[in-house]
Amino acid sequence: MNLDRNTLIGLLLMLLLGLGFSWYSAVQQEKQAANTPLAADSTATATPGAAAVPVADSLSIPAAADSLPSDSLARMQEFINRRRFGAVADAMNGEEREVVLRNDKIRVTLSTLGGMFTSATLVDGYTRYASDEPIALWDSTLSAMSLKWMNTGKESILTSQLYFTPSAEEVNASSAAGSLVMRLNTADPARTMELVYSLQPGSYAVACEVRMAGLMNEVNEQAAPVALVWNAVGRANEKGIQAERSKCSVYFRPSEDDRDYLSEGGDDEVVTEEPVSWVAFKQDFFSAAVISEDGFRSGSNLSIRVLDDSTHTKAYSAALALPQGKQDHRLTFFFGPNDYKVLKSVGVEQFDRIIDYGWGIIGWVNKYAVRPLFWFLSSLIGSFGLIILIVTIIIKMLLFPVTWKNYLSSAKMRVLKPEMDEINKKFEGKEAVEKQQAVMALYRQTGVNPFAGCIPVLIQMPILYAMFRFFPAEIVLRGESFLWAEDLAAYDALINLPVNIPFYGAHISGFTLLMAASTFVYTRMSSASQPTMTQPGMPNMKVMMNIFTVMMIFFFNSMPSGLSLYYFTANMISIGQMWVIKNYIIDEGAIRARIEENKKKPRKKSSFQQRLEEAQKAQQKKLDARKQGKK
């Protein structure tokens, strides 16, 4: 009898000790939560080599109670959980297993522990480079997704700590729409939550309805908003991990602004200052994204971190605050390719701008000129290498009048070179303003516009840069071969080197060499056809162009082979056009005769010339005044 009394006293003491420890931990967690930003309670690590684990496990009882009988420990643990976590305490016990939701495009898995996505795989033919393995949008062992809120007891609740019951073990939506319900296990049927997932045939988008009506009376939204916390580690899927990393980032769209993104060159983080309608973890040619029907609240945290290993690209993180005061939240998850038509079909504003075709006029040229032409030809021709050649020819033919104008301006300047040399000799050692006035007088007298060659160059620049943005972003080139290039969306390795050369790589790109060689020939021909007008202290332009050609070999060696093929073809066409213009179209004798004829006709100064001369005269007066002041 005495032994039973001692045992009872010991159990009571241990129970009091456990309650005291629980109260102390709750106070400390409340203090910490009050000073912790939204992103701090991330549900998983994002470090390669370490499995995803909960941030904190505050559910264990004191170590001193290990000597208690197992049934007493279980009752004590249950008591602590109910006191701290309320209705969801019963959901902390269960069996973890995966359930599957799939169609003809994607296969996603969800876990009964957390009720949310654990993996997303494309099953429509996209595979990793040099492999038959389907594209997985993140490393499932290093990634996690969870809903997070704070209860009335100021305890942080993560669905990744709670067990759900699925409505089915597998749902196939390949031929008809399918849905899957993940229901939270609680003792009170009136206090529960449901995650309802819906998938349509042929779609990359999974609709998700978060129903929290049964739990809203236990959610303390004044202390912290309900949030979606998502960490993901991207896998290397393309040829050349460094080039792939340079196009991986977090893209998002502020509700009242244009699409934005974090740095693609290094680590970056942002706390949103306004609501955000969607967030995408862009992985070069593929993206995992979440869209909110009502928008995520301001104060959401987005970050990205570069990983330094050979199998992962970057670590993505998002802590997205859901709208306050709502019992139900409608989200859409997108798991698919960065294909313009696919992204456009989602029907969300600026969602297609996950593909970065360039800003301003560059993006317009790609969207409404280059891409439609490219797709039209792809419906007629099977070889994308030939399509690039044809697109290049079409573009250069359309720009031929501009090229001709540019060459005509150069020919006029070349005819005037002897007279320009006389002016330089006449005003050598004199004020620059006097020389400029004499030059402008010559241009006015002969009817030559020195700026005529600038306009054609400015017209061509948007197209040249648009192609520079188009080829690295266009997914249809992925895996397409041409000649020795096995993938037009990646670099071509004509020769693999035994060592990695800094700033160059461990391979020699054949198309890059051809492009650089054609650039050298073109610059030599164009510089030979233009007058050499050097100024003291100015660098030798021929030397500068030769250095630029060498730099291109290093810069383009790891760029997509389709881009180098385009520039090589464009250079060869330009060389041919220049030869034809010089030998069959431009007659320098006729130009000289026209200039001499213009000299005989007095020409009125244009308003631009008048303003220019007035500015030169004003500058000359200032110089004269300074000279007088020094005397």
Secondary structure as a PSIPRED ss2 file (coil, helix, strand):
# PSIPRED VFORMAT (PSIPRED V4.0)

   1 M C   1.000  0.000  0.000
   2 N H   0.000  1.000  0.000
   3 L H   0.000  1.000  0.000
   4 D H   0.000  1.000  0.000
   5 R H   0.000  1.000  0.000
   6 N H   0.000  1.000  0.000
   7 T H   0.000  1.000  0.000
   8 L H   0.000  1.000  0.000
   9 I H   0.000  1.000  0.000
  10 G H   0.000  1.000  0.000
  11 L H   0.000  1.000  0.000
  12 L H   0.000  1.000  0.000
  13 L H   0.000  1.000  0.000
  14 M H   0.000  1.000  0.000
  15 L H   0.000  1.000  0.000
  16 L H   0.000  1.000  0.000
  17 L H   0.000  1.000  0.000
  18 G H   0.000  1.000  0.000
  19 L H   0.000  1.000  0.000
  20 G H   0.000  1.000  0.000
  21 F H   0.000  1.000  0.000
  22 S H   0.000  1.000  0.000
  23 W H   0.000  1.000  0.000
  24 Y H   0.000  1.000  0.000
  25 S H   0.000  1.000  0.000
  26 A H   0.000  1.000  0.000
  27 V H   0.000  1.000  0.000
  28 Q H   0.000  1.000  0.000
  29 Q H   0.000  1.000  0.000
  30 E H   0.000  1.000  0.000
  31 K H   0.000  1.000  0.000
  32 Q H   0.000  1.000  0.000
  33 A H   0.000  1.000  0.000
  34 A H   0.000  1.000  0.000
  35 N C   1.000  0.000  0.000
  36 T C   1.000  0.000  0.000
  37 P C   1.000  0.000  0.000
  38 L H   0.000  1.000  0.000
  39 A H   0.000  1.000  0.000
  40 A H   0.000  1.000  0.000
  41 D H   0.000  1.000  0.000
  42 S C   1.000  0.000  0.000
  43 T C   1.000  0.000  0.000
  44 A C   1.000  0.000  0.000
  45 T C   1.000  0.000  0.000
  46 A C   1.000  0.000  0.000
  47 T C   1.000  0.000  0.000
  48 P C   1.000  0.000  0.000
  49 G C   1.000  0.000  0.000
  50 A C   1.000  0.000  0.000
  51 A C   1.000  0.000  0.000
  52 A C   1.000  0.000  0.000
  53 V C   1.000  0.000  0.000
  54 P C   1.000  0.000  0.000
  55 V C   1.000  0.000  0.000
  56 A C   1.000  0.000  0.000
  57 D C   1.000  0.000  0.000
  58 S C   1.000  0.000  0.000
  59 L C   1.000  0.000  0.000
  60 S C   1.000  0.000  0.000
  61 I C   1.000  0.000  0.000
  62 P C   1.000  0.000  0.000
  63 A H   0.000  1.000  0.000
  64 A H   0.000  1.000  0.000
  65 A H   0.000  1.000  0.000
  66 D H   0.000  1.000  0.000
  67 S H   0.000  1.000  0.000
  68 L C   1.000  0.000  0.000
  69 P C   1.000  0.000  0.000
  70 S H   0.000  1.000  0.000
  71 D H   0.000  1.000  0.000
  72 S H   0.000  1.000  0.000
  73 L H   0.000  1.000  0.000
  74 A H   0.000  1.000  0.000
  75 R H   0.000  1.000  0.000
  76 M H   0.000  1.000  0.000
  77 Q H   0.000  1.000  0.000
  78 E H   0.000  1.000  0.000
  79 F H   0.000  1.000  0.000
  80 I H   0.000  1.000  0.000
  81 N H   0.000  1.000  0.000
  82 R H   0.000  1.000  0.000
  83 R H   0.000  1.000  0.000
  84 R H   0.000  1.000  0.000
  85 F H   0.000  1.000  0.000
  86 G H   0.000  1.000  0.000
  87 A H   0.000  1.000  0.000
  88 V H   0.000  1.000  0.000
  89 A H   0.000  1.000  0.000
  90 D H   0.000  1.000  0.000
  91 A H   0.000  1.000  0.000
  92 M H   0.000  1.000  0.000
  93 N C   1.000  0.000  0.000
  94 G C   1.000  0.000  0.000
  95 E C   1.000  0.000  0.000
  96 E C   1.000  0.000  0.000
  97 R C   1.000  0.000  0.000
  98 E E   0.000  0.000  1.000
  99 V E   0.000  0.000  1.000
 100 V E   0.000  0.000  1.000
 101 L E   0.000  0.000  1.000
 102 R E   0.000  0.000  1.000
 103 N C   1.000  0.000  0.000
 104 D C   1.000  0.000  0.000
 105 K C   1.000  0.000  0.000
 106 I E   0.000  0.000  1.000
 107 R E   0.000  0.000  1.000
 108 V E   0.000  0.000  1.000
 109 T E   0.000  0.000  1.000
 110 L E   0.000  0.000  1.000
 111 S E   0.000  0.000  1.000
 112 T C   1.000  0.000  0.000
 113 L E   0.000  0.000  1.000
 114 G C   1.000  0.000  0.000
 115 G C   1.000  0.000  0.000
 116 M C   1.000  0.000  0.000
 117 F E   0.000  0.000  1.000
 118 T E   0.000  0.000  1.000
 119 S E   0.000  0.000  1.000
 120 A E   0.000  0.000  1.000
 121 T E   0.000  0.000  1.000
 122 L E   0.000  0.000  1.000
 123 V C   1.000  0.000  0.000
 124 D C   1.000  0.000  0.000
 125 G C   1.000  0.000  0.000
 126 Y C   1.000  0.000  0.000
 127 T E   0.000  0.000  1.000
 128 R C   1.000  0.000  0.000
 129 Y C   1.000  0.000  0.000
 130 A C   1.000  0.000  0.000
 131 S C   1.000  0.000  0.000
 132 D C   1.000  0.000  0.000
 133 E C   1.000  0.000  0.000
 134 P E   0.000  0.000  1.000
 135 I C   1.000  0.000  0.000
 136 A E   0.000  0.000  1.000
 137 L C   1.000  0.000  0.000
 138 W C   1.000  0.000  0.000
 139 D C   1.000  0.000  0.000
 140 S C   1.000  0.000  0.000
 141 T C   1.000  0.000  0.000
 142 L C   1.000  0.000  0.000
 143 S C   1.000  0.000  0.000
 144 A E   0.000  0.000  1.000
 145 M E   0.000  0.000  1.000
 146 S E   0.000  0.000  1.000
 147 L E   0.000  0.000  1.000
 148 K E   0.000  0.000  1.000
 149 W E   0.000  0.000  1.000
 150 M E   0.000  0.000  1.000
 151 N E   0.000  0.000  1.000
 152 T C   1.000  0.000  0.000
 153 G C   1.000  0.000  0.000
 154 K C   1.000  0.000  0.000
 155 E C   1.000  0.000  0.000
 156 S E   0.000  0.000  1.000
 157 I E   0.000  0.000  1.000
 158 L E   0.000  0.000  1.000
 159 T H   0.000  1.000  0.000
 160 S H   0.000  1.000  0.000
 161 Q H   0.000  1.000  0.000
 162 L C   1.000  0.000  0.000
 163 Y E   0.000  0.000  1.000
 164 F E   0.000  0.000  1.000
 165 T E   0.000  0.000  1.000
 166 P E   0.000  0.000  1.000
 167 S C   1.000  0.000  0.000
 168 A C   1.000  0.000  0.000
 169 E C   1.000  0.000  0.000
 170 E E   0.000  0.000  1.000
 171 V E   0.000  0.000  1.000
 172 N E   0.000  0.000  1.000
 173 A C   1.000  0.000  0.000
 174 S C   1.000  0.000  0.000
 175 S C   1.000  0.000  0.000
 176 A C   1.000  0.000  0.000
 177 A C   1.000  0.000  0.000
 178 G E   0.000  0.000  1.000
 179 S E   0.000  0.000  1.000
 180 L E   0.000  0.000  1.000
 181 V E   0.000  0.000  1.000
 182 M E   0.000  0.000  1.000
 183 R E   0.000  0.000  1.000
 184 L E   0.000  0.000  1.000
 185 N C   1.000  0.000  0.000
 186 T C   1.000  0.000  0.000
 187 A C   1.000  0.000  0.000
 188 D C   1.000  0.000  0.000
 189 P C   1.000  0.000  0.000
 190 A C   1.000  0.000  0.000
 191 R C   1.000  0.000  0.000
 192 T C   1.000  0.000  0.000
 193 M C   1.000  0.000  0.000
 194 E E   0.000  0.000  1.000
 195 L E   0.000  0.000  1.000
 196 V E   0.000  0.000  1.000
 197 Y E   0.000  0.000  1.000
 198 S E   0.000  0.000  1.000
 199 L E   0.000  0.000  1.000
 200 Q C   1.000  0.000  0.000
 201 P C   1.000  0.000  0.000
 202 G C   1.000  0.000  0.000
 203 S C   1.000  0.000  0.000
 204 Y C   1.000  0.000  0.000
 205 A E   0.000  0.000  1.000
 206 V E   0.000  0.000  1.000
 207 A E   0.000  0.000  1.000
 208 C E   0.000  0.000  1.000
 209 E E   0.000  0.000  1.000
 210 V E   0.000  0.000  1.000
 211 R E   0.000  0.000  1.000
 212 M C   1.000  0.000  0.000
 213 A H   0.000  1.000  0.000
 214 G H   0.000  1.000  0.000
 215 L H   0.000  1.000  0.000
 216 M H   0.000  1.000  0.000
 217 N H   0.000  1.000  0.000
 218 E H   0.000  1.000  0.000
 219 V E   0.000  0.000  1.000
 220 N C   1.000  0.000  0.000
 221 E C   1.000  0.000  0.000
 222 Q C   1.000  0.000  0.000
 223 A C   1.000  0.000  0.000
 224 A C   1.000  0.000  0.000
 225 P C   1.000  0.000  0.000
 226 V C   1.000  0.000  0.000
 227 A E   0.000  0.000  1.000
 228 L E   0.000  0.000  1.000
 229 V E   0.000  0.000  1.000
 230 W E   0.000  0.000  1.000
 231 N E   0.000  0.000  1.000
 232 A E   0.000  0.000  1.000
 233 V E   0.000  0.000  1.000
 234 G E   0.000  0.000  1.000
 235 R E   0.000  0.000  1.000
 236 A C   1.000  0.000  0.000
 237 N C   1.000  0.000  0.000
 238 E C   1.000  0.000  0.000
 239 K C   1.000  0.000  0.000
 240 G C   1.000  0.000  0.000
 241 I H   0.000  1.000  0.000
 242 Q H   0.000  1.000  0.000
 243 A H   0.000  1.000  0.000
 244 E H   0.000  1.000  0.000
 245 R H   0.000  1.000  0.000
 246 S C   1.000  0.000  0.000
 247 K C   1.000  0.000  0.000
 248 C E   0.000  0.000  1.000
 249 S E   0.000  0.000  1.000
 250 V E   0.000  0.000  1.000
 251 Y E   0.000  0.000  1.000
 252 F E   0.000  0.000  1.000
 253 R E   0.000  0.000  1.000
 254 P E   0.000  0.000  1.000
 255 S C   1.000  0.000  0.000
 256 E C   1.000  0.000  0.000
 257 D C   1.000  0.000  0.000
 258 D C   1.000  0.000  0.000
 259 R C   1.000  0.000  0.000
 260 D E   0.000  0.000  1.000
 261 Y E   0.000  0.000  1.000
 262 L C   1.000  0.000  0.000
 263 S C   1.000  0.000  0.000
 264 E C   1.000  0.000  0.000
 265 G C   1.000  0.000  0.000
 266 G C   1.000  0.000  0.000
 267 D C   1.000  0.000  0.000
 268 D E   0.000  0.000  1.000
 269 E E   0.000  0.000  1.000
 270 V E   0.000  0.000  1.000
 271 V E   0.000  0.000  1.000
 272 T C   1.000  0.000  0.000
 273 E C   1.000  0.000  0.000
 274 E C   1.000  0.000  0.000
 275 P C   1.000  0.000  0.000
 276 V E   0.000  0.000  1.000
 277 S E   0.000  0.000  1.000
 278 W E   0.000  0.000  1.000
 279 V E   0.000  0.000  1.000
 280 A E   0.000  0.000  1.000
 281 F E   0.000  0.000  1.000
 282 K E   0.000  0.000  1.000
 283 Q E   0.000  0.000  1.000
 284 D C   1.000  0.000  0.000
 285 F C   1.000  0.000  0.000
 286 F E   0.000  0.000  1.000
 287 S E   0.000  0.000  1.000
 288 A E   0.000  0.000  1.000
 289 A E   0.000  0.000  1.000
 290 V E   0.000  0.000  1.000
 291 I E   0.000  0.000  1.000
 292 S E   0.000  0.000  1.000
 293 E E   0.000  0.000  1.000
 294 D E   0.000  0.000  1.000
 295 G E   0.000  0.000  1.000
 296 F E   0.000  0.000  1.000
 297 R C   1.000  0.000  0.000
 298 S C   1.000  0.000  0.000
 299 G C   1.000  0.000  0.000
 300 S C   1.000  0.000  0.000
 301 N E   0.000  0.000  1.000
 302 L E   0.000  0.000  1.000
 303 S E   0.000  0.000  1.000
 304 I E   0.000  0.000  1.000
 305 R E   0.000  0.000  1.000
 306 V E   0.000  0.000  1.000
 307 L C   1.000  0.000  0.000
 308 D C   1.000  0.000  0.000
 309 D C   1.000  0.000  0.000
 310 S C   1.000  0.000  0.000
 311 T C   1.000  0.000  0.000
 312 H E   0.000  0.000  1.000
 313 T E   0.000  0.000  1.000
 314 K E   0.000  0.000  1.000
 315 A E   0.000  0.000  1.000
 316 Y E   0.000  0.000  1.000
 317 S E   0.000  0.000  1.000
 318 A E   0.000  0.000  1.000
 319 A E   0.000  0.000  1.000
 320 L E   0.000  0.000  1.000
 321 A E   0.000  0.000  1.000
 322 L C   1.000  0.000  0.000
 323 P C   1.000  0.000  0.000
 324 Q C   1.000  0.000  0.000
 325 G C   1.000  0.000  0.000
 326 K C   1.000  0.000  0.000
 327 Q C   1.000  0.000  0.000
 328 D E   0.000  0.000  1.000
 329 H E   0.000  0.000  1.000
 330 R E   0.000  0.000  1.000
 331 L E   0.000  0.000  1.000
 332 T E   0.000  0.000  1.000
 333 F E   0.000  0.000  1.000
 334 F E   0.000  0.000  1.000
 335 F E   0.000  0.000  1.000
 336 G E   0.000  0.000  1.000
 337 P E   0.000  0.000  1.000
 338 N C   1.000  0.000  0.000
 339 D C   1.000  0.000  0.000
 340 Y H   0.000  1.000  0.000
 341 K H   0.000  1.000  0.000
 342 V H   0.000  1.000  0.000
 343 L H   0.000  1.000  0.000
 344 K H   0.000  1.000  0.000
 345 S H   0.000  1.000  0.000
 346 V C   1.000  0.000  0.000
 347 G C   1.000  0.000  0.000
 348 V C   1.000  0.000  0.000
 349 E C   1.000  0.000  0.000
 350 Q C   1.000  0.000  0.000
 351 F H   0.000  1.000  0.000
 352 D H   0.000  1.000  0.000
 353 R H   0.000  1.000  0.000
 354 I H   0.000  1.000  0.000
 355 I C   1.000  0.000  0.000
 356 D C   1.000  0.000  0.000
 357 Y C   1.000  0.000  0.000
 358 G C   1.000  0.000  0.000
 359 W C   1.000  0.000  0.000
 360 G H   0.000  1.000  0.000
 361 I H   0.000  1.000  0.000
 362 I H   0.000  1.000  0.000
 363 G H   0.000  1.000  0.000
 364 W H   0.000  1.000  0.000
 365 V H   0.000  1.000  0.000
 366 N H   0.000  1.000  0.000
 367 K H   0.000  1.000  0.000
 368 Y H   0.000  1.000  0.000
 369 A H   0.000  1.000  0.000
 370 V H   0.000  1.000  0.000
 371 R H   0.000  1.000  0.000
 372 P H   0.000  1.000  0.000
 373 L H   0.000  1.000  0.000
 374 F H   0.000  1.000  0.000
 375 W H   0.000  1.000  0.000
 376 F H   0.000  1.000  0.000
 377 L H   0.000  1.000  0.000
 378 S H   0.000  1.000  0.000
 379 S C   1.000  0.000  0.000
 380 L C   1.000  0.000  0.000
 381 I C   1.000  0.000  0.000
 382 G C   1.000  0.000  0.000
 383 S C   1.000  0.000  0.000
 384 F H   0.000  1.000  0.000
 385 G H   0.000  1.000  0.000
 386 L H   0.000  1.000  0.000
 387 I H   0.000  1.000  0.000
 388 I H   0.000  1.000  0.000
 389 L H   0.000  1.000  0.000
 390 I H   0.000  1.000  0.000
 391 V H   0.000  1.000  0.000
 392 T H   0.000  1.000  0.000
 393 I H   0.000  1.000  0.000
 394 I H   0.000  1.000  0.000
 395 I H   0.000  1.000  0.000
 396 K H   0.000  1.000  0.000
 397 M H   0.000  1.000  0.000
 398 L H   0.000  1.000  0.000
 399 L C   1.000  0.000  0.000
 400 F H   0.000  1.000  0.000
 401 P H   0.000  1.000  0.000
 402 V H   0.000  1.000  0.000
 403 T H   0.000  1.000  0.000
 404 W H   0.000  1.000  0.000
 405 K H   0.000  1.000  0.000
 406 N H   0.000  1.000  0.000
 407 Y H   0.000  1.000  0.000
 408 L H   0.000  1.000  0.000
 409 S H   0.000  1.000  0.000
 410 S H   0.000  1.000  0.000
 411 A H   0.000  1.000  0.000
 412 K H   0.000  1.000  0.000
 413 M H   0.000  1.000  0.000
 414 R H   0.000  1.000  0.000
 415 V H   0.000  1.000  0.000
 416 L C   1.000  0.000  0.000
 417 K H   0.000  1.000  0.000
 418 P H   0.000  1.000  0.000
 419 E H   0.000  1.000  0.000
 420 M H   0.000  1.000  0.000
 421 D H   0.000  1.000  0.000
 422 E H   0.000  1.000  0.000
 423 I H   0.000  1.000  0.000
 424 N H   0.000  1.000  0.000
 425 K H   0.000  1.000  0.000
 426 K H   0.000  1.000  0.000
 427 F C   1.000  0.000  0.000
 428 E C   1.000  0.000  0.000
 429 G C   1.000  0.000  0.000
 430 K C   1.000  0.000  0.000
 431 E C   1.000  0.000  0.000
 432 A H   0.000  1.000  0.000
 433 V H   0.000  1.000  0.000
 434 E H   0.000  1.000  0.000
 435 K H   0.000  1.000  0.000
 436 Q H   0.000  1.000  0.000
 437 Q H   0.000  1.000  0.000
 438 A H   0.000  1.000  0.000
 439 V H   0.000  1.000  0.000
 440 M H   0.000  1.000  0.000
 441 A H   0.000  1.000  0.000
 442 L H   0.000  1.000  0.000
 443 Y H   0.000  1.000  0.000
 444 R H   0.000  1.000  0.000
 445 Q H   0.000  1.000  0.000
 446 T H   0.000  1.000  0.000
 447 G C   1.000  0.000  0.000
 448 V C   1.000  0.000  0.000
 449 N C   1.000  0.000  0.000
 450 P C   1.000  0.000  0.000
 451 F C   1.000  0.000  0.000
 452 A C   1.000  0.000  0.000
 453 G C   1.000  0.000  0.000
 454 C H   0.000  1.000  0.000
 455 I H   0.000  1.000  0.000
 456 P H   0.000  1.000  0.000
 457 V H   0.000  1.000  0.000
 458 L H   0.000  1.000  0.000
 459 I H   0.000  1.000  0.000
 460 Q H   0.000  1.000  0.000
 461 M H   0.000  1.000  0.000
 462 P H   0.000  1.000  0.000
 463 I H   0.000  1.000  0.000
 464 L H   0.000  1.000  0.000
 465 Y H   0.000  1.000  0.000
 466 A H   0.000  1.000  0.000
 467 M H   0.000  1.000  0.000
 468 F H   0.000  1.000  0.000
 469 R H   0.000  1.000  0.000
 470 F H   0.000  1.000  0.000
 471 F H   0.000  1.000  0.000
 472 P H   0.000  1.000  0.000
 473 A H   0.000  1.000  0.000
 474 E C   1.000  0.000  0.000
 475 I H   0.000  1.000  0.000
 476 V H   0.000  1.000  0.000
 477 L H   0.000  1.000  0.000
 478 R C   1.000  0.000  0.000
 479 G C   1.000  0.000  0.000
 480 E C   1.000  0.000  0.000
 481 S C   1.000  0.000  0.000
 482 F E   0.000  0.000  1.000
 483 L C   1.000  0.000  0.000
 484 W C   1.000  0.000  0.000
 485 A E   0.000  0.000  1.000
 486 E C   1.000  0.000  0.000
 487 D C   1.000  0.000  0.000
 488 L C   1.000  0.000  0.000
 489 A C   1.000  0.000  0.000
 490 A C   1.000  0.000  0.000
 491 Y C   1.000  0.000  0.000
 492 D C   1.000  0.000  0.000
 493 A C   1.000  0.000  0.000
 494 L C   1.000  0.000  0.000
 495 I E   0.000  0.000  1.000
 496 N E   0.000  0.000  1.000
 497 L E   0.000  0.000  1.000
 498 P E   0.000  0.000  1.000
 499 V E   0.000  0.000  1.000
 500 N E   0.000  0.000  1.000
 501 I E   0.000  0.000  1.000
 502 P C   1.000  0.000  0.000
 503 F C   1.000  0.000  0.000
 504 Y C   1.000  0.000  0.000
 505 G E   0.000  0.000  1.000
 506 A E   0.000  0.000  1.000
 507 H E   0.000  0.000  1.000
 508 I E   0.000  0.000  1.000
 509 S C   1.000  0.000  0.000
 510 G H   0.000  1.000  0.000
 511 F H   0.000  1.000  0.000
 512 T H   0.000  1.000  0.000
 513 L H   0.000  1.000  0.000
 514 L H   0.000  1.000  0.000
 515 M H   0.000  1.000  0.000
 516 A H   0.000  1.000  0.000
 517 A H   0.000  1.000  0.000
 518 S H   0.000  1.000  0.000
 519 T H   0.000  1.000  0.000
 520 F H   0.000  1.000  0.000
 521 V H   0.000  1.000  0.000
 522 Y H   0.000  1.000  0.000
 523 T H   0.000  1.000  0.000
 524 R H   0.000  1.000  0.000
 525 M H   0.000  1.000  0.000
 526 S H   0.000  1.000  0.000
 527 S H   0.000  1.000  0.000
 528 A H   0.000  1.000  0.000
 529 S C   1.000  0.000  0.000
 530 Q C   1.000  0.000  0.000
 531 P C   1.000  0.000  0.000
 532 T C   1.000  0.000  0.000
 533 M C   1.000  0.000  0.000
 534 T C   1.000  0.000  0.000
 535 Q C   1.000  0.000  0.000
 536 P C   1.000  0.000  0.000
 537 G C   1.000  0.000  0.000
 538 M C   1.000  0.000  0.000
 539 P C   1.000  0.000  0.000
 540 N C   1.000  0.000  0.000
 541 M H   0.000  1.000  0.000
 542 K H   0.000  1.000  0.000
 543 V H   0.000  1.000  0.000
 544 M H   0.000  1.000  0.000
 545 M H   0.000  1.000  0.000
 546 N H   0.000  1.000  0.000
 547 I H   0.000  1.000  0.000
 548 F H   0.000  1.000  0.000
 549 T H   0.000  1.000  0.000
 550 V H   0.000  1.000  0.000
 551 M H   0.000  1.000  0.000
 552 M H   0.000  1.000  0.000
 553 I H   0.000  1.000  0.000
 554 F H   0.000  1.000  0.000
 555 F H   0.000  1.000  0.000
 556 F H   0.000  1.000  0.000
 557 N C   1.000  0.000  0.000
 558 S C   1.000  0.000  0.000
 559 M C   1.000  0.000  0.000
 560 P C   1.000  0.000  0.000
 561 S H   0.000  1.000  0.000
 562 G H   0.000  1.000  0.000
 563 L H   0.000  1.000  0.000
 564 S H   0.000  1.000  0.000
 565 L H   0.000  1.000  0.000
 566 Y H   0.000  1.000  0.000
 567 Y H   0.000  1.000  0.000
 568 F H   0.000  1.000  0.000
 569 T H   0.000  1.000  0.000
 570 A H   0.000  1.000  0.000
 571 N H   0.000  1.000  0.000
 572 M H   0.000  1.000  0.000
 573 I H   0.000  1.000  0.000
 574 S H   0.000  1.000  0.000
 575 I H   0.000  1.000  0.000
 576 G H   0.000  1.000  0.000
 577 Q H   0.000  1.000  0.000
 578 M H   0.000  1.000  0.000
 579 W H   0.000  1.000  0.000
 580 V H   0.000  1.000  0.000
 581 I H   0.000  1.000  0.000
 582 K H   0.000  1.000  0.000
 583 N H   0.000  1.000  0.000
 584 Y H   0.000  1.000  0.000
 585 I H   0.000  1.000  0.000
 586 I C   1.000  0.000  0.000
 587 D C   1.000  0.000  0.000
 588 E H   0.000  1.000  0.000
 589 G H   0.000  1.000  0.000
 590 A H   0.000  1.000  0.000
 591 I H   0.000  1.000  0.000
 592 R H   0.000  1.000  0.000
 593 A H   0.000  1.000  0.000
 594 R H   0.000  1.000  0.000
 595 I H   0.000  1.000  0.000
 596 E H   0.000  1.000  0.000
 597 E H   0.000  1.000  0.000
 598 N H   0.000  1.000  0.000
 599 K H   0.000  1.000  0.000
 600 K C   1.000  0.000  0.000
 601 K C   1.000  0.000  0.000
 602 P C   1.000  0.000  0.000
 603 R C   1.000  0.000  0.000
 604 K C   1.000  0.000  0.000
 605 K C   1.000  0.000  0.000
 606 S C   1.000  0.000  0.000
 607 S H   0.000  1.000  0.000
 608 F H   0.000  1.000  0.000
 609 Q H   0.000  1.000  0.000
 610 Q H   0.000  1.000  0.000
 611 R H   0.000  1.000  0.000
 612 L H   0.000  1.000  0.000
 613 E H   0.000  1.000  0.000
 614 E H   0.000  1.000  0.000
 615 A H   0.000  1.000  0.000
 616 Q H   0.000  1.000  0.000
 617 K H   0.000  1.000  0.000
 618 A H   0.000  1.000  0.000
 619 Q H   0.000  1.000  0.000
 620 Q H   0.000  1.000  0.000
 621 K H   0.000  1.000  0.000
 622 K H   0.000  1.000  0.000
 623 L H   0.000  1.000  0.000
 624 D H   0.000  1.000  0.000
 625 A H   0.000  1.000  0.000
 626 R H   0.000  1.000  0.000
 627 K H   0.000  1.000  0.000
 628 Q H   0.000  1.000  0.000
 629 G H   0.000  1.000  0.000
 630 K H   0.000  1.000  0.000
 631 K C   1.000  0.000  0.000
